[in-house]
Amino acid sequence: MAQYYSSKAIVLSAIKYGDTSRIVRLYTDQFGLISVLINSVSSKKSTVRSSMLLPLTLLEIIHTHKGNDKLDRIKEAKMDLCVWIISNNVSGKSMDDRTADFLDETELINTEIR
């Protein structure tokens, strides 16, 4: 039986995996940067909706934590706060994506320093 943890998380990115699944990179308050696999995002019965997976969305999640660069699973997710920034630069990349990329790179640098 897997052990579940409750955390607050910021969505950094979501990649489509198969027809209805997503691999999502999150920054959590307890574990830092984690990757989770979420199945059936498109399903009406899913606990995690695709609208929750936009960059910089704040979530309260209940998840497993396997560590060692393995994909975790989310049991439950609730939207804590949704941040909408309607701003585009010349390249067409939104402010949300640029900020998420920055947070991603910052975590990578912090990991390499440790």
C-alpha positions as CSV (number, residue, x, y, z in Angstrom):
1,M,0.0,0.0,0.0
2,A,1.4,3.4,-1.0
3,Q,1.9,6.1,1.5
4,Y,0.2,9.4,0.6
5,Y,1.3,12.9,1.4
6,S,-0.6,16.2,1.4
7,S,1.2,19.1,-0.2
8,K,0.7,22.5,-1.9
9,A,2.1,22.5,-5.4
10,I,2.7,24.8,-8.3
11,V,2.3,23.4,-11.8
12,L,5.4,24.0,-13.9
13,S,4.5,22.1,-17.1
14,A,2.3,19.3,-18.4
15,I,3.1,16.9,-21.2
16,K,0.5,14.8,-23.0
17,Y,1.1,11.1,-22.5
18,G,-1.1,8.8,-24.6
19,D,-4.7,9.8,-25.3
20,T,-5.9,10.9,-21.9
21,S,-2.9,11.0,-19.5
22,R,-0.4,13.7,-18.6
23,I,3.1,13.8,-17.1
24,V,3.2,16.9,-14.9
25,R,6.1,18.7,-13.3
26,L,5.2,20.2,-10.0
27,Y,7.1,22.2,-7.3
28,T,5.8,21.1,-3.9
29,D,6.4,22.7,-0.5
30,Q,7.6,19.4,1.0
31,F,9.5,17.6,-1.7
32,G,10.6,20.3,-4.1
33,L,10.5,19.4,-7.8
34,I,8.5,16.2,-8.6
35,S,7.0,14.6,-11.7
36,V,3.6,12.9,-11.5
37,L,1.7,10.7,-13.9
38,I,-2.0,11.5,-14.1
39,N,-4.3,9.1,-15.9
40,S,-7.7,9.9,-17.5
41,V,-7.4,13.7,-17.4
42,S,-10.1,14.0,-20.1
43,S,-12.6,11.7,-18.3
44,K,-15.6,13.3,-16.6
45,K,-15.0,11.2,-13.5
46,S,-11.4,12.3,-13.2
47,T,-10.3,14.0,-9.9
48,V,-7.8,16.1,-11.8
49,R,-9.1,18.2,-14.7
50,S,-7.0,19.5,-17.6
51,S,-7.8,23.1,-16.5
52,M,-5.9,22.4,-13.3
53,L,-2.7,21.7,-15.2
54,L,-2.0,25.1,-16.7
55,P,1.4,26.6,-15.8
56,L,1.6,28.4,-12.4
57,T,-1.7,27.0,-11.1
58,L,-1.6,26.5,-7.4
59,L,-2.9,23.1,-6.2
60,E,-3.5,21.3,-3.0
61,I,-2.6,17.6,-3.7
62,I,-2.6,14.2,-2.1
63,H,0.1,12.2,-3.8
64,T,2.6,9.4,-3.4
65,H,6.3,10.1,-3.2
66,K,8.7,7.4,-4.5
67,G,11.8,9.6,-4.9
68,N,14.8,8.6,-7.0
69,D,13.4,10.2,-10.2
70,K,10.4,8.0,-10.4
71,L,6.9,9.2,-11.4
72,D,4.6,9.7,-8.5
73,R,0.8,9.5,-8.6
74,I,-1.9,12.0,-7.6
75,K,-4.8,10.6,-5.6
76,E,-6.7,13.9,-5.3
77,A,-6.2,17.5,-6.3
78,K,-8.0,20.8,-5.6
79,M,-7.3,24.2,-7.1
80,D,-5.9,26.5,-4.5
81,L,-5.6,29.6,-6.7
82,C,-5.4,30.1,-10.4
83,V,-3.0,32.8,-11.6
84,W,-3.9,34.3,-15.0
85,I,-1.3,36.5,-16.7
86,I,-2.5,37.7,-20.1
87,S,0.8,38.9,-21.5
88,N,2.7,37.8,-24.6
89,N,6.1,38.8,-25.9
90,V,7.2,39.0,-29.5
91,S,8.1,35.3,-29.6
92,G,4.6,34.3,-28.6
93,K,5.6,32.6,-25.3
94,S,3.3,33.7,-22.5
95,M,4.5,35.1,-19.2
96,D,3.3,32.0,-17.5
97,D,5.5,29.8,-19.6
98,R,8.5,32.0,-19.1
99,T,8.1,32.1,-15.4
100,A,7.6,28.3,-15.2
101,D,10.8,27.9,-17.3
102,F,12.6,30.2,-14.9
103,L,11.4,28.2,-11.9
104,D,12.4,25.0,-13.6
105,E,15.9,26.2,-14.3
106,T,16.3,27.6,-10.8
107,E,15.4,24.2,-9.3
108,L,18.0,22.6,-11.6
109,I,20.7,25.0,-10.5
110,N,19.8,24.4,-6.8
111,T,20.0,20.6,-7.3
112,E,23.4,20.9,-9.0
113,I,24.8,23.1,-6.2
114,R,23.7,20.6,-3.5
